[in-house]
Amino acid sequence: MPLSAVCAWCALTAALLVWSGHRIYTGVIANMYHEFTLYALLVRSTCYPADAAHPIHCARVLCACLHLLDGRGNGKRYALDVRFLIPRSNEYDYIRKTYPEYLNACMAFLSLPRSEEEVRKINTDISTCTCSTPPDENTRRLLEWLHTFEPTRLFTLEDFIRALVRHLAGVLHNAVTSKTVGGVTAIRGLKKNRKKYAGVPLWPKDSSELIPHGLERSMQGYAATFRLCGEPRIEETLLLINNLLAIRGRSIIPYLLQLDPEWPMKISHLAMGLLVERRRTLGRPVDIGTQLSWMETLILLMECCGRLADGGIVNATDIAMFVRVVWPRGPEGGCQCCGILFVCDALIKELPLFLDGTSLSIFTAEDITRFIQLFACYGATFYAHKPSTDTTDYCREIVDTYNLMQAASRFADPFVAAFNGLIWAITMRRCAAPECRETFATAGRSFARCAGCGVMRYCSRECQTRAWKHATFSHKAVCAKMRVLSDRTRLPSVSAVAADRGRQSFIDACRADEDLGALARDCACHTQDLMAARNDHSEATMTEAFRELHGSSPPLGDRAV
C-alpha cells in the first residue's frame, strides 16, 4: 500500500472519528462487517489512487482533517493562521493507541526525500481538487463538509506539510510529556508510564518508527520538509525537533546541521522576534491569547536549550556547533556568538519586560524568575563552549552560574563530589569509554554495566578493554574501589540515586570510616576528571539548587490552552 495513500486515508478516518463524536462511526459501519473499525472500512472501500506516489485527496480536505484531529473543532480558526500554541488534543492518546499505522505513514511521508520535480507535481495535483465521490452517503456528506473548510484560502502542498508537522509535533509532545514512549530513548524515564498501556502499547513503540527510511535518508527527508515549512513560522518545526531529540538523541544533530546549517540562527531569530514584539507592545494592553503564545514560545525555547544542554542527549561537539555561530565585531576585533548561547543571554536580559505594562498579565514574578534561572543554567553549559575570540559581555546570571558549576566540580566536599560522580556514572545513557560517543539512542539499545564495579556502562567489549587500559583514565584503577564504595555505603537504586535519596547517608558513611573516605576521594577524582575530559557539564557538576531546578518540570507546563 502506498504510504501517501495511507496518510490520506488515515487522516480522513481519524477526522471522521472526531467529527462524528464517536470512536466508531456507526452510521458507516452499520452496513459492513461489524468487526471492522472505521479505519479498516475506509482503507477497503476507498479507491486506490492511479498514481501511487501521490495523496488521493486534495490539500484542503487533508488540512481540514488534521485541523479536527488536533482538537480545533469546526468552530475554530485554522491553527496556522493564528498565533502559535503547543498542539494539545484529548484524541492524541486514542490515535496513538488505535492508529499506529496512520502515524507511521505520516512520519514516512514527512521523512521521504523527493526530487524537485516530484514536489512540483504533488503540489500541482493536491492544490486542485480531484477528490472522487465516495459510494456511501455518510462519507459523501463528510467530504462535502471538509471541502467547505476555510473557503477563501488556497491550500497547497506547503500548507499540508505544515499542518502535518504541527500534528505530529503535538502527538510526539504528548508521548514525551506523558512518558509513554516505547523502546530505548535518549532521555531517561520516557517510558515510565507505559505499563498501564501494556495491553495495547501506544505509538511510538520504538524510536526506529521515527526514521522509517533509515537515519541518513530519513533526515534528508526531514530537512527538505523543514525547508518547505519556511522560517516565518518555525515554532511547530522546532517542537517536532525538540521531541525527536528527546527520543532519538544526538544521532539526528549532525544530519540536521549538515543539511541545514542555519538552524542555530533560526532559533536565534525566533527568540529575537519574540523580544522585539514584546518591546513594541510595552505600555499597551496585550490580550490573553498573545500572552499565552509568548509563554508557550518561551517554553519551546527553554525545552530546546534544555535538550541541547543535556549531556545524556548531546556531546561537546554537538553543543559547540550550536554555540560557535559567530559574526565579527568589526574594527574593534573579536566576535560575538549568535547561536544558542546568544539566545539564553538575550532572553535573560529582557525577560523582566514580560511583567511590564501588561494588564491582566498571565506572567508572574515567580514565572520570570524561574525562566531566568533555567536559561542561566543552560547558558552556563553553553558558555563553557564559546570560542576564545568571543568578546561578548554576557549577563551576570550566566557567568555566575558557570563559575558556581566550575567551583562545585573542583572544590566541592570530596564526598559530595564522589556521590555526584556516581550520579553521573550510574544514570548516564552512553558509553563510559573516554573517547567513545555512542549513546543508547544512537545504538538503539541499552549498554551493559561493568561486572566488576556495577556502575560504568560500555557499548562493547572493545570499549571496555580500552577504558580498562586507558593511559589517563584507567578504569582498572577504580573498578574495585567503586564496587567496595557502592556495597559498603549501601548505595540505593538508580532511580533513588537520581533523586538524591541516600546522599546524606553516603556522605555520613564516608566521614565515619577513614578507609571508605579514601576510596570516595579516589572515585571522586576519577569521575570528575573523566567528566572534564568529555566536557560534560551535566547535572552531576551543578550545585544542588541548580540540579533541582534543572530536573523539575517546565514553568506553567500545560497551563496554556
N, C-alpha and C positions, 0 to 999 in steps of 0.2 A: 504494500500500500504506500503511495507517495506521501512523504512527510508533509508537504504543503497541503495536501488534501485532508490529512488527519487533523492538521492545525485548524483548517477552516471548519471541518465538520464538528470538531470538539468544541470550538469556540461557540458555534451556533447551538450545540447541545446544551452547554452549561448556561448560556443565556436563556434558553428555554426554561431551565430549572428555576432561575431567579424570576423570570417574567411571570411564570405560572404560579409561583409561590409554593410549589411542591417539589419534593425530591424526585418524584417520578411524574411525568406529565401524563396523567391518567387519560386525558382526552385523546391522546395519540395512541397510547399503548393498549387501549381497550380493544382495538380491532386486530391486535397482533398477539403473539405468544406472550403470556403474562410474565414469563421469567426474564424477558429482555428488559434491560434498563433503557432509558431514553437514548443514552449514548450508543448502545449496540443497535437500537432501532434505526437511528439516523444513518449510521455507517452502512447498514444493509440496504436502506431504502433510498439513499441519495445516489444519484447517478455518478459514476466515475468520470472525472474530467477527461476531455480528449487529449490535453497536453498535461502529462503527469508532473511537469516541473512548475506548475502554476496553481495558485489557490482557485477554488471553484466559485467563490463569492466575491462580490465587489468590496472595495475598501470601506465604503460606508457601512455595509452590513457587518463586516468584521470589527470595525471600530465601535459600532453600537453594541455588539455582543460583549466586547471587552469592557465597555463602559458599565454595562449591567453587572458583569462578573466582579468588578471592583467595588460593588456596593453603592454605585452612584444613583441608581434608580432613574426612572424615565422623567422625573421632575427636576433633576439637577443638570446644570450645565456640563458640557464636555470637560473632563478633568484637565486636559492640556490647554484649554482656553482660559483657565482660571489660575490663581496663584498655587504654587507648589504646596502640597501636603503629603506626608508619607501615606501611601495607599494602605487602607485597612478595610477588611471586609469580614463579616461573620461567616461568609461562604468559603473562605480560604481553607479552613481545616477540612471541610467536606470535600472540596475539589481535590485536595492533596490525598485524601483517603480513597475517593471513588474514581478519580480520573487521572491516574498516573501516566497513562499512555498519552493523554492530551498534553500534559505538562512536558513530557519527554519530547513530544512532537514540536511544541513551541520552542524549547531550547534548541532542538535540532534545526528548526527554521532560522532562528536568530544567529546561530553559530556556523551556518553553512557558507563558505566562501563562494562568491559569484563573480562572474565577469561583468564588465560594464554593460555589455550587450544584453546579458541576462537580466540585469537590474532594469535597464530601459524597457525591455519587453514586458516584464512583470508589472512595472509602473503603468505602462500603457494599457495593459489588459485589465488591471483592477481599478484604474481610475474611471473607467467607463463600465456601467452596469451591464453585465451579460448573464445575470442570475437566471437560472431556469425555474419554471413554475413547478413546485412540488406537487405530488399527486394527491395528498390528503389535505383536507380543509384546515385543520389546526395549524399545520406547519405553514400553509399558504398565508393564513391570517397573520402569523408571527412575522413572516418575511415582509409582508406589506407594511407592518408597523416599523420594522427595522429600517426599511427604505425611507421612512419619514424622519429619521434621526438627523438633527442639525441640518435642515433642508437648504439653508443658504450657504452652506460650506461645501467646498470641493475637497473630497478625500482622495489622497494619493497613497502610494506605497510608503512614502516617508511618514505620513500620518499613522498608517497601520503599524509600522515598525516602532514608532514612538509609543503608541498605545500598548503594544506587546511588551516593550521594555518596561514600561510602567507596571503593567500587570504582573510580570514575572518578578520584578523587583519587590512588589508587595507580597507575593507568595513566598519568596525566599526570606524576606524580612519577617514574615510570620513564622517560618520554620526556625530561624535563628533566635528570635526573641522568645519563642515558646520552648526552645531547647528540645526540638523533636526532629533533628536531622539524623539520618542514618549513616552508617559506615564510619570511616576514620575521617576526622576533621582537623583543621589547623588549630582552632580554638578548643580548649578542653571544656567539657561539660555540655556540648551542644546536643547530645542525645540523652540528657539527664531524664527527660520526661517521656521518652518513647515507650516505656514499659506499659503504660496504660493504653497504648495503641497496638499492643503486641499481636492481637488477632488480625488486624488489617493495618500494616505499617503505613505511615504517612510518607508521601513523596517529599524530598528525595530519599530513596532507600540507600543510596551510595553516592559519593561525590563524583563518581565517573559519569553519572547521568547529566552532569552539568557541562561535560566536554564530550559530547556524543560522537564527534568526528576525530577523536584523539586530541591531545593537548595542543600541539602546534597548529593543526588545521582548524580546530575549534576557535583558538584565539585569533587566527587570521579572520575568521568569520565574524567574531565579536567586534574586532577592531573596525571592520568595514561597516558593521551595523552601527557602532557608536559614532563613526564619522557621518553616517547618513542622518543620525538624530540631530547633529549640529550642536553648536555651543550655546546659542541663545537660551536653551532650556536643557541644562545638563544635570539637573538635580536627580531625575529618575535614573539616568545612566550611572551617576555616581552611587546612588543607592544600590543598584544592581552590582556594581563593582565592589562596594563595601561588603556585601553578603557573599559574593564569590570569594573574596579574600578570607572571610571568616571560615569558609568551608574548605576551599582549595589551598589557601595559604600562598606562600611566595612563589609557587610554581607558575602563577599567571603573570607575575610582575615583569620579568624580562621580556616576555612577548608583548605585554601591554605597552611598555615604553619603547620597545624596538619598533613596533608597528605604528605607534602614535606618540612620539617624544614630547608632545605638547601637553600631556596630562598634568604635570605639576603646575604649569601655567594656567590651565583651565580651572584647577582647584583654586588658585590664587585669584583669578578673575571672578569666580563665584563669590568668594569672601569679600573682595573689594566692592563688587556690585551691591552686596547686602549693606556694607558700611556706607557707601555713597548714598543709597536710598535712605538710610536712617538719618544721615546728616541733612539731607534735603527736606525731611519732614519734621525736623526739630521745631518745637513750639506750636505745632499744629495737631489737631485731633487725628488719631490713627485708628481705623476700625479694627475690630477684634480679628476679623479674617486675615488682615495684613499682618497683625502681630503674631497670630498662630503660624503663619507662613515663615515669618522671621525666626520664631522659636524652632520650628522644625528644620529650617535650613542650618541653624546653629548646631542642632543635634546631629544633623547629617555630616557637617564638617567635623564635629567632635568625634563621631564614630570613625570617620576617615583617618583622622590623626591618630586615634587610638589603635586602629588596625596597623598603621604604618609604624607605630612606636612599640608594638608588641613583639618582644623577642621570640615568642613562640610562633609567630607568623612570618616575620621577615628577618633578614640578617643585615649586617653593617653595609654591605654593598647595595642592598635594596634601599635602605634609608638614604644613603649618600646620593643615589640617583634622584630622589625626590627633594633633597635639600640643596644640592650643589647646582642649582639652576640660577645663574648669576647674570647681572648686567654691570658693565663698567661704570665707575663713578665720574669719569671724565678727567679733567686736568688734575684734580686733587689725588688721583690714583686710587688703587684698591678697587673693590667691587662690593655689590650688595646682593645677597641671596633673594630670589623672588619665588622660591618654591615653598615647601610645606612649613619651614621654619618661619618664613616671612608671614604666612597665614596666621600662625599662632601669635606672633608678635603684634601684628596689626589688630587682631581681634581683642587681645588682652588690653591694648591701649584704648580701644574705643567701645568696649562692651558697656561701660557705665552710661553711654549715651542712650541705651535702650530703656533706662529708667527716667530719662529727662523729657519733660514736655509732652507726655502722652497721657491723656485722660483715660480712665478705665484700663490701665495697663495690666496685662496678664503677667508681666515680668515682675519679680520681686527682688529685693536686695540679696536674698539668700540664693536665688537662681543665678544672678550675675556673679556673686562670689564663687559659687560652685563652678560655673563655666570658666572663670579666670583661673581657679586652682587646677582644673583639668587641663586647660590649654597650657598652663605653665609647666605642668608635669610632662606633657607630651613635648612641649617646646624644649625642655631641658634635655630630653633624649635626642632631639634633632640638633640641638646646639653642639653636642659632642661631635657632630659630623660636619660642621660648617668648614668651608675652606679657610686656610690660614690668611688668605688675602681679603677676606670679608671684614670690612671696617665698620659695619653697622653697629650702632649703639642700641643693643637690644634691651627690652624692658627689664626692670629690676626683678619682676616676678620670675622670669625665665632664668636669668643669671643666678639669682639667689637659690632657686630650686636645683639648678645644675651643681652649684657649689655644695649644697646640702647632700646631694646624692654622692658626689665625689668624696666628701668627708665621711659619709656613712660607710662607704666601701673601704676607705683607707684607715680610718682612725676609730672605728666602732669598737665597742667591747668585743674582744675576740670570741666570746661565747655567743653573743648576738650574731656576729659575723658567721660563725660556724652554723648556727641554726638557719640563717638566711641563705647560706650556701647550700644547705640541704634542701631548703625550699626550692631553690633554683634547679638543683640536680634531679630531685625526685619528680617535680612537676613538669619539667621541660619536655616538649614533644618533638625532639630532634636528636640526632646522633651526638654523643658527647665527645667524640674524637675531635681534637683541636682544629684540624683543617677541613673537616667534613661539614657540608652544609645540607645534608639530607634531612628532611623532616618527615613526620608521619604523613602529612598531606601529599608531599611530592612522591613518597614511596607507596602511598595507598595502603599502609599498614602501620601497626604499632611496632616498636622495637623491643627486643628482649633486654632485660637488665643483666648486668654483670652478676654471675653466680656467686662471686666472692663477696662483693660489698652489698649487693642487692639494691644499689642506689643508681649508678650510672647506666644509661641505655646506649646501645650501639646498633647501627643499622646492619652490620655484617661482622663476621669473624675477622675479616681483614682489618676493619677499622678498630676493632677491639685489640687486635695484636699491635697495631701501630700506636694506639693510645697507651698500651701497657709498656712499650719500649720507648716512648717519646722522650727526646733528649731534654726538653724543658718542663713538660707537664706529665711526667710519668705516672700513670695510674697505679703502677706496681708499688710506688712509694706510699700510697694512701689507701689502697684497697682494703687491706686487713684492718687498718685504723678506722675506716668508715664502718666496717661491719661491727667492730667492738663498740664503737661510739653509738651506733644505732641500737645494738642489743642492750647495752648497759643503761642507756637513758630511756629505754622502752619507747622509742620514737613511735608516735601514733601513725595511723593510716595516712595514705596520700591525701585524701580529702581533708582530714583533720590538720595535717601539716600546712596545707594551702590556706586554711582558715586561721592559722596561727595558734590553734589549740595545742597545748603541750609545750609552748615556747618557754614559759617561766619554769616549768618543771625540768626542762632540758638544761636551762641556764643554772638552776639551783644544783642539779646533779653534778655539773662540770665544776662548779665552785667548791663543792663539798669534797671532791675527790681529785687530788693533785695529778694522778696519772691520767684520769679521764680528761682533766683540763688540758693537759699536754697534747692529748690526741685531738681535742677540739681545736686547739691553736693550729696544729699542723693541717687539719682538714679545712679550716677557715682560710689559711694562706693559699692552699691549693685551689679551692673553688674560686676565691676572689681573683687570683692570678689568671685562672682559666677564663673567667668572665671578662676580665680586662683584655686578654688577648683576642677574644672574639668580639670585642666592642659591644658586649651585651649589657646595656644599661637597662636591665629589666626590673621586675618587681623586687627581686632579691636585693638590689642595691639601693632601693628607695628607703627613705625614713619611714617609720611605722605609719605616720599620719598620711603620707602620700600613697603608701601602698594600699591603705584602707580606702582612700579616695579613688585611686585608680581601679580598684576592684569592684566598686559599687556601681549601681545602675545609672544610666544617663539621667540628667536632671529633667524632671517632669515626665519623661518617658512617654506614656500614652495619654497624657492629659489633653494633647491636641486631638481634635476630632474633625 
